[in-house]
Amino acid sequence: SKDQRSCKCAVGFYADQCDKNAHIKVMCGKDYIAIRAMEAFFKYHNVPLETLHLPNKSCGAKREYIGDVPYYIFRISKQKYLTCGGLPLEKNLTHISYSLSVLSEPRVTGNIIRDPLIRMDFTCVYPYIRRVSLPFPVFPISSETVMRVDELEAKIRMMLYMDHTYTKPYTSAPTIELRDKVYVEVTVMEPADLFLLRINECWATQFPQPNSTEGSVHFLLQNGCVKDQTVSFLNVTEGQSGLNGQNSTIRYSFDMFRFTADPHDLYLHCTVQLCEPDDHESCIPNCNLISKREAMRADPSQGLLSYGPIRIEVPDRPQSSILLAVALPVAAVWTLGFFLILLITVAKAGRKRLSKLEEH
């Protein structure tokens, strides 16, 4: 103050002369946000641990030691952000912001309050990493697309895995035997755990172009529902039967097949859409109702992922060996017949010549 008899401390400092640092620190992790400050800061203001909370009073602080110094710390996962009273997410073209407040309950003595209230606002700002997919590769190990919802961009990836554990992705064009399981994973890479994901359509083509008019097309999923009866959705955490649209990662499998006409290689395409985290009901397709909507493989509001080629494992029986197996016996028969005819002709000619000599 002007008379130098009192101080209003800058953020993070306290004491009569504002000469003590509370060491307030905001921590923005991949799946959590947190804030901490020294216990001495709160004791100076006569604020006990049990009176501190986030906007939702059920989300309280914990006491932890860092070195030998006690701290009060709030740490919440992103899944509990809204539950604990987080402000609506702020989104723009480049960043997303999480904002929370630490509050203290007033201590009532009789019918008066003497101690000040603590309020600490903190924000975690996460940047979006903008990426665009490369042109469709000949031998991909994954397929990625970038979708925009309002002003928010999301990166989505599709990969194929070797077995039901989803731990070993293919690192080159996969070769799979007929009727073997093909394990597909589609997941939201960035921002993680912010959206629910729904697959609308998945189909296989003989050529890389998803909307190619050449060759055959086989649908695995239509309108979010199973079209090929070998398709099964898997629960990401339990590995058991799951649903389309209940998580930010979708796993499903189908039995390997091939087209009757050449080429036999498959190219897999899927259209996906994003849902808000609280939009569970509308994100999970109702497959009990008969929908008359046609498959929309070129809907601009959906993200498109493509993967291929997926090759078919066939027994090693070259056509040349089959041709030889058939052609050689036929050729041998014809050759033997030719020599027999030649021998008969020579024998007849010899008899005629011999009979003429005997006459003379």
C-alpha positions as CSV (number, residue, x, y, z in Angstrom):
1,S,0.0,0.0,0.0
2,K,1.1,3.6,-0.3
3,D,1.8,4.0,3.4
4,Q,3.8,0.7,3.2
5,R,2.0,-0.7,6.2
6,S,0.2,-3.6,4.4
7,C,0.8,-5.8,1.4
8,K,-1.4,-7.4,-1.2
9,C,0.7,-10.3,-2.4
10,A,1.3,-11.2,-6.0
11,V,-0.1,-14.6,-7.0
12,G,2.0,-17.4,-5.5
13,F,3.4,-15.4,-2.6
14,Y,2.2,-14.9,1.0
15,A,3.2,-13.8,4.6
16,D,3.1,-10.3,6.1
17,Q,5.9,-9.1,3.8
18,C,4.8,-11.3,0.9
19,D,8.3,-12.8,1.0
20,K,7.3,-16.4,1.0
21,N,6.7,-18.5,-2.1
22,A,3.8,-21.0,-2.0
23,H,5.4,-22.8,-4.9
24,I,2.0,-23.1,-6.7
25,K,2.4,-25.4,-9.7
26,V,-0.1,-26.4,-12.4
27,M,0.6,-29.8,-14.0
28,C,-1.0,-30.7,-17.4
29,G,-0.6,-34.4,-18.0
30,K,-1.7,-36.5,-20.9
31,D,-4.7,-37.9,-19.0
32,Y,-4.9,-35.7,-15.9
33,I,-4.7,-32.1,-14.7
34,A,-3.4,-31.1,-11.3
35,I,-2.5,-28.1,-9.1
36,R,-0.4,-28.1,-5.9
37,A,0.8,-25.6,-3.3
38,M,2.7,-25.8,0.0
39,E,0.8,-26.6,3.1
40,A,2.3,-23.6,4.9
41,F,0.5,-21.3,2.4
42,F,-2.9,-22.6,3.5
43,K,-2.0,-22.7,7.2
44,Y,-1.0,-19.0,7.0
45,H,-4.6,-18.3,5.8
46,N,-6.1,-20.7,8.4
47,V,-7.5,-23.0,5.7
48,P,-7.6,-26.6,6.7
49,L,-7.2,-29.4,4.1
50,E,-10.8,-30.7,4.6
51,T,-12.3,-27.3,3.7
52,L,-10.6,-27.3,0.2
53,H,-12.4,-28.6,-2.8
54,L,-13.1,-28.2,-6.5
55,P,-16.5,-26.7,-7.6
56,N,-18.0,-30.2,-6.9
57,K,-17.4,-30.6,-3.2
58,S,-16.9,-34.3,-3.5
59,C,-13.5,-33.6,-5.3
60,G,-11.1,-32.8,-2.5
61,A,-7.4,-32.2,-2.0
62,K,-4.8,-34.7,-0.7
63,R,-1.7,-34.1,1.4
64,E,1.6,-35.3,-0.2
65,Y,5.3,-34.8,0.6
66,I,7.8,-33.7,-2.0
67,G,11.1,-34.2,-0.4
68,D,10.4,-33.2,3.2
69,V,8.0,-30.5,2.3
70,P,4.2,-31.1,2.7
71,Y,1.9,-30.0,-0.2
72,Y,-1.8,-29.9,-0.8
73,I,-2.6,-31.3,-4.2
74,F,-5.6,-31.7,-6.5
75,R,-5.2,-34.2,-9.3
76,I,-8.1,-35.3,-11.5
77,S,-8.4,-37.4,-14.6
78,K,-9.8,-35.9,-17.8
79,Q,-12.7,-38.4,-17.4
80,K,-13.7,-36.7,-14.1
81,Y,-13.1,-33.1,-15.3
82,L,-16.8,-32.4,-15.9
83,T,-17.9,-34.4,-12.9
84,C,-15.7,-32.3,-10.6
85,G,-17.1,-29.0,-11.9
86,G,-14.8,-28.1,-14.8
87,L,-15.9,-25.3,-17.0
88,P,-17.1,-26.1,-20.6
89,L,-14.1,-26.8,-22.8
90,E,-12.9,-23.9,-24.8
91,K,-11.9,-24.8,-28.3
92,N,-10.4,-23.0,-31.2
93,L,-8.5,-23.9,-34.3
94,T,-5.2,-24.6,-32.5
95,H,-5.9,-25.3,-28.8
96,I,-8.3,-26.8,-26.3
97,S,-8.5,-25.5,-22.7
98,Y,-9.5,-27.1,-19.4
99,S,-10.3,-24.7,-16.6
100,L,-11.0,-25.5,-12.9
101,S,-11.2,-23.6,-9.6
102,V,-9.9,-24.6,-6.1
103,L,-12.3,-23.2,-3.4
104,S,-12.3,-23.1,0.4
105,E,-15.4,-23.5,2.5
106,P,-15.9,-20.5,4.9
107,R,-15.3,-21.3,8.6
108,V,-18.2,-20.0,10.6
109,T,-17.8,-19.0,14.2
110,G,-21.2,-18.3,15.7
111,N,-22.7,-16.1,13.1
112,I,-19.6,-14.5,11.7
113,I,-16.8,-15.4,9.2
114,R,-13.3,-14.0,9.9
115,D,-10.9,-16.0,7.8
116,P,-10.5,-15.1,4.1
117,L,-11.7,-17.5,1.4
118,I,-9.2,-19.1,-1.0
119,R,-9.9,-19.3,-4.7
120,M,-7.3,-20.6,-7.1
121,D,-8.2,-20.7,-10.8
122,F,-6.1,-22.8,-13.1
123,T,-6.1,-23.8,-16.7
124,C,-4.5,-26.4,-18.9
125,V,-4.1,-25.6,-22.5
126,Y,-3.4,-28.4,-25.0
127,P,-2.3,-27.8,-28.5
128,Y,-3.6,-29.7,-31.5
129,I,-0.9,-31.2,-33.6
130,R,-2.1,-30.6,-37.2
131,R,-1.3,-33.4,-39.6
132,V,-2.5,-34.5,-42.9
133,S,-2.4,-37.9,-44.4
134,L,0.2,-38.8,-47.0
135,P,-1.1,-40.0,-50.4
136,F,-2.5,-43.5,-50.1
137,P,0.5,-45.8,-49.8
138,V,1.0,-49.1,-51.7
139,F,2.0,-51.0,-48.6
140,P,0.6,-49.1,-45.5
141,I,1.0,-50.1,-41.9
142,S,-1.9,-47.8,-40.9
143,S,-4.3,-45.3,-42.4
144,E,-4.9,-41.9,-40.9
145,T,-7.4,-39.1,-41.4
146,V,-8.0,-35.7,-39.9
147,M,-11.6,-34.6,-39.1
148,R,-13.0,-31.3,-38.0
149,V,-15.9,-30.9,-35.6
150,D,-16.8,-27.2,-35.3
151,E,-13.3,-25.6,-34.9
152,L,-11.8,-28.8,-33.5
153,E,-9.6,-31.1,-35.4
154,A,-9.2,-34.8,-34.6
155,K,-6.8,-37.4,-35.9
156,I,-8.1,-40.9,-36.5
157,R,-6.1,-44.0,-37.3
158,M,-7.0,-47.5,-38.7
159,M,-4.7,-50.5,-38.3
160,L,-4.8,-54.2,-38.7
161,Y,-3.4,-56.6,-36.0
162,M,-2.1,-60.1,-36.1
163,D,-4.4,-61.6,-33.3
164,H,-7.1,-60.9,-30.8
165,T,-4.7,-59.3,-28.3
166,Y,-4.3,-56.2,-30.6
167,T,-0.6,-55.9,-29.5
168,K,1.2,-56.7,-32.8
169,P,0.2,-54.6,-35.8
170,Y,1.2,-55.6,-39.3
171,T,4.3,-53.8,-40.4
172,S,3.8,-54.6,-44.1
173,A,1.0,-55.6,-46.4
174,P,-0.7,-58.5,-44.5
175,T,-1.2,-61.9,-46.1
176,I,-4.1,-63.8,-44.5
177,E,-5.6,-67.2,-45.2
178,L,-9.3,-67.6,-46.2
179,R,-11.6,-67.8,-43.1
180,D,-8.9,-66.6,-40.7
181,K,-9.9,-63.6,-38.5
182,V,-8.9,-60.1,-39.6
183,Y,-8.5,-57.8,-36.6
184,V,-9.2,-54.2,-37.2
185,E,-8.8,-51.2,-34.8
186,V,-10.0,-47.7,-35.5
187,T,-9.0,-45.1,-32.8
188,V,-9.0,-41.4,-32.1
189,M,-5.3,-40.5,-31.7
190,E,-5.7,-36.7,-31.0
191,P,-7.2,-35.4,-28.9
192,A,-7.2,-38.6,-26.8
193,D,-10.3,-39.5,-24.9
194,L,-12.3,-36.4,-25.9
195,F,-14.7,-37.9,-28.4
196,L,-16.7,-41.1,-28.8
197,L,-16.1,-42.8,-32.2
198,R,-18.7,-44.5,-34.4
199,I,-18.0,-46.4,-37.6
200,N,-20.8,-45.9,-40.1
201,E,-19.8,-47.9,-43.1
202,C,-17.0,-50.4,-43.9
203,W,-16.5,-52.1,-47.2
204,A,-13.9,-54.0,-49.3
205,T,-13.0,-53.3,-52.9
206,Q,-10.6,-54.9,-55.4
207,F,-8.9,-51.5,-56.2
208,P,-7.5,-48.8,-53.9
209,Q,-10.1,-46.2,-54.8
210,P,-13.0,-46.4,-52.2
211,N,-15.6,-45.3,-54.7
212,S,-14.2,-47.1,-57.7
213,T,-16.8,-48.3,-60.2
214,E,-14.4,-51.1,-61.3
215,G,-14.4,-54.5,-59.7
216,S,-16.6,-55.9,-56.9
217,V,-17.6,-54.4,-53.6
218,H,-18.4,-56.2,-50.4
219,F,-20.0,-54.4,-47.3
220,L,-19.0,-55.4,-43.8
221,L,-20.9,-52.6,-42.0
222,Q,-23.7,-50.4,-43.1
223,N,-25.4,-47.6,-41.1
224,G,-23.2,-48.6,-38.2
225,C,-24.7,-52.2,-38.1
226,V,-23.3,-55.6,-39.1
227,K,-23.8,-56.4,-42.8
228,D,-21.4,-59.4,-43.0
229,Q,-22.5,-61.9,-40.4
230,T,-18.8,-62.8,-39.5
231,V,-18.2,-59.2,-38.2
232,S,-17.9,-59.0,-34.3
233,F,-17.3,-55.9,-32.2
234,L,-14.9,-56.3,-29.3
235,N,-14.8,-54.5,-25.9
236,V,-11.5,-52.6,-25.8
237,T,-10.9,-53.3,-22.0
238,E,-12.3,-56.8,-21.6
239,G,-11.7,-58.3,-25.0
240,Q,-15.3,-59.6,-25.0
241,S,-18.3,-58.6,-27.2
242,G,-18.6,-54.8,-27.5
243,L,-20.6,-52.1,-29.3
244,N,-20.0,-49.7,-32.1
245,G,-19.9,-46.1,-30.7
246,Q,-19.2,-46.7,-27.0
247,N,-15.6,-45.6,-26.8
248,S,-12.9,-43.6,-28.6
249,T,-11.4,-46.9,-29.9
250,I,-13.4,-49.5,-31.8
251,R,-12.1,-53.0,-32.5
252,Y,-13.9,-55.5,-34.7
253,S,-13.0,-58.7,-36.6
254,F,-14.3,-60.5,-39.7
255,D,-13.5,-63.7,-41.5
256,M,-11.1,-63.3,-44.4
257,F,-12.6,-63.8,-47.9
258,R,-11.7,-63.1,-51.5
259,F,-13.5,-61.9,-54.6
260,T,-14.3,-64.5,-57.2
261,A,-12.7,-62.5,-60.0
262,D,-9.1,-61.2,-60.3
263,P,-7.5,-59.4,-58.6
264,H,-8.1,-61.2,-55.3
265,D,-6.4,-58.5,-53.1
266,L,-8.7,-56.5,-50.8
267,Y,-8.7,-52.8,-49.9
268,L,-10.6,-52.0,-46.8
269,H,-12.4,-48.6,-46.4
270,C,-14.4,-47.2,-43.4
271,T,-16.3,-44.0,-42.8
272,V,-16.3,-42.7,-39.2
273,Q,-17.9,-39.9,-37.2
274,L,-17.2,-38.3,-33.9
275,C,-19.7,-37.9,-31.0
276,E,-19.5,-35.7,-27.9
277,P,-18.6,-37.6,-24.7
278,D,-22.1,-37.2,-23.2
279,D,-23.8,-38.4,-26.4
280,H,-23.7,-42.1,-25.7
281,E,-27.3,-42.9,-26.8
282,S,-27.2,-41.3,-30.3
283,C,-23.6,-42.5,-31.0
284,I,-24.5,-46.2,-30.6
285,P,-26.5,-47.3,-33.7
286,N,-29.8,-48.9,-33.2
287,C,-29.5,-52.0,-35.3
288,N,-32.8,-53.5,-34.3
289,L,-34.6,-50.9,-36.5
290,I,-34.8,-51.4,-40.3
291,S,-33.2,-48.4,-41.9
292,K,-34.0,-47.4,-45.4
293,R,-31.1,-45.0,-45.7
294,E,-28.6,-46.0,-48.3
295,A,-24.9,-46.4,-47.6
296,M,-23.2,-43.0,-48.0
297,R,-19.6,-43.7,-48.9
298,A,-18.9,-40.1,-49.9
299,D,-20.6,-38.1,-47.1
300,P,-18.5,-35.0,-46.5
301,S,-19.4,-34.9,-42.8
302,Q,-17.6,-38.2,-42.3
303,G,-14.0,-39.1,-42.1
304,L,-12.7,-41.8,-44.6
305,L,-10.0,-44.3,-43.8
306,S,-8.5,-46.8,-46.3
307,Y,-6.1,-49.7,-45.9
308,G,-4.7,-52.1,-48.3
309,P,-3.8,-54.3,-50.1
310,I,-4.7,-57.2,-47.8
311,R,-3.5,-60.3,-49.6
312,I,-5.0,-63.8,-49.6
313,E,-2.8,-66.8,-48.6
314,V,-3.3,-69.5,-51.3
315,P,-1.6,-72.9,-51.6
316,D,1.6,-72.9,-53.6
317,R,0.3,-74.6,-56.7
318,P,1.7,-72.8,-59.8
319,Q,-0.3,-73.1,-62.9
320,S,2.8,-74.1,-64.9
321,S,3.1,-77.3,-62.9
322,I,-0.6,-78.1,-63.4
323,L,-0.2,-77.5,-67.2
324,L,2.9,-79.8,-67.3
325,A,1.1,-82.5,-65.3
326,V,-1.7,-82.5,-68.0
327,A,0.3,-81.7,-71.1
328,L,3.2,-84.2,-70.7
329,P,1.0,-87.4,-70.7
330,V,-1.0,-86.1,-73.7
331,A,2.3,-85.3,-75.6
332,A,3.7,-88.7,-74.7
333,V,0.6,-90.5,-76.1
334,W,0.7,-88.4,-79.3
335,T,4.4,-89.1,-79.7
336,L,4.0,-92.8,-79.1
337,G,1.2,-93.0,-81.6
338,F,3.2,-91.1,-84.2
339,F,6.1,-93.6,-83.9
340,L,3.7,-96.6,-84.1
341,I,2.2,-95.2,-87.3
342,L,5.7,-94.6,-88.7
343,L,6.8,-98.2,-87.8
344,I,3.7,-99.7,-89.5
345,T,4.2,-97.6,-92.6
346,V,7.9,-98.6,-92.8
347,A,7.0,-102.3,-92.3
348,K,4.3,-102.2,-95.0
349,A,6.8,-100.5,-97.4
350,G,9.4,-103.2,-96.6
351,R,7.0,-106.1,-97.3
352,K,6.0,-104.6,-100.7
353,R,9.7,-104.3,-101.7
354,L,10.4,-107.8,-100.6
355,S,7.5,-109.3,-102.6
356,K,8.7,-107.4,-105.8
357,L,12.2,-108.9,-105.4
358,E,10.8,-112.4,-105.1
359,E,8.8,-112.0,-108.3
360,H,12.0,-111.1,-110.2
